[in-house]
Amino acid sequence: MSSAAGSDPQPVRGYAVAHLRNVRMGPDLVTYLERIDATLEPYQGRFIVHGGKPQAVEGRWSGSLIVVEFPTRENAAAWYASAAYQEILPLRLRHAEGWVVLVDGVPDGHVATDALRS
């Protein structure tokens, strides 16, 4: 069915976004990195941003940005709560500071003024 006005809204992708700072690389983080991809697979998660050197164009930036894309935010939440991810999470928490948020993307065709209607 087409996405004409009045039809059900199209599903939007979900994202896990992390800003990590003061990362102390060592054996625990190596193990975490070796195991995280297998925890993402059942939830169709994939890295779209994973570290790299950012270019701060406003404000100051330190640390690493990580963005993992999922088919929906529900998939992202299920991944984060999964036994497999919770098992390896302490390996990262002990060796990095930061935050992680789960957010919805926007549907195709989204424009900035759509935010005025929410």
N, C-alpha and C positions, 0 to 999 in steps of 0.2 A: 504494500500500500504506500502511496506517496506521502510525503511529509507536509501535506497541505495544512493551512491554518485550522485549528480545532482538532487535529489528530493528536494521538499520544505523542508526548515529547520523545525525541530520539535519545537513546542512552548515551551518556558521555563517559569518557575514560576517567579512571581514577589515578591518582598519583600519590606516592609516598615521597615526600621531600625532606631531606635531611641537611642540616648545616652542622658539620663537625669541625671542632677546633681542638688544638693541643693533642693531636693524634700521636700516640707513642707506639710506633711500629715495633712488633716483636712476634714471638711464636704464636701467641693467642690471636692476634689480628691476622696473621697469615692463615691460621686455621679457619677463622671466620670467613675470610675472603675465599678460601678454597671450598667452603661449604654453602655459602649463601645462594649461589645460582640454583642448586638443587632444591632449596626451599621456595624459590620463586616459581619454578616450573609448573607445579600443580595449579597455580593461581594465574598463570599466563603473564607473569611479571617479567619486565625486561628493563635493563638500564638504558636510559636515554641521556643522562648526564652522570658522570662518575669522576669527580675530582677535576683535574686539569687546572691550569692557571687562569683564573678569571680576570677580566678587565673591568675594574670598578670605574664606572663613569659618573656615579653619584655616591657620595658618602665614602666610608672606608670599609674594607673587606678583609677578613682574615679567615682562614680555614678552607674547607672543601665543601662543595655543593654536590649532593647526590640526588638524582631524580629517577624513580623507578615508575614505569607506566604499567597500568593494569587495565583490563577491559572495563572495570567499574570500580568505584570506591569500595563497594562491598567486597570485591576480590582483594583489594589492598588491605582492608581490615581483617579479612579471614587469614591472609598471609601473615600479617603481623602477629595475630593471636595464635597462629598454628604452633603445635608442639615442636615441630622441626625448627622454626625460627626462634621460638623462645628458648630452645636448648642452646643455640649459639649466641644469642643476644648478649649474655654476660661477658663473652669474650671481647665484644666491642665496648660495652659500657665501662669495663675496668680500664680501658686504655684510650678513651676519647671523651671529650665533653661535647655537648651540643643538644640539638632538638630534632624531633621528627614529627611531621604533621601529615595527615591524610587529607587530600583535597579532591574535589571534582574538577574535571576539565570543563570546557565549554563545548556546546554543539557546533557543528559546521555552520558557517554563516554568522556566527556571533559577532556583534559589533559592540563597541564600548557603551553605547546608550542602553543596551539591554540590561545593564546593571541597575538602571534607574527603575526598572519594572520589578525588581526582586524585593 
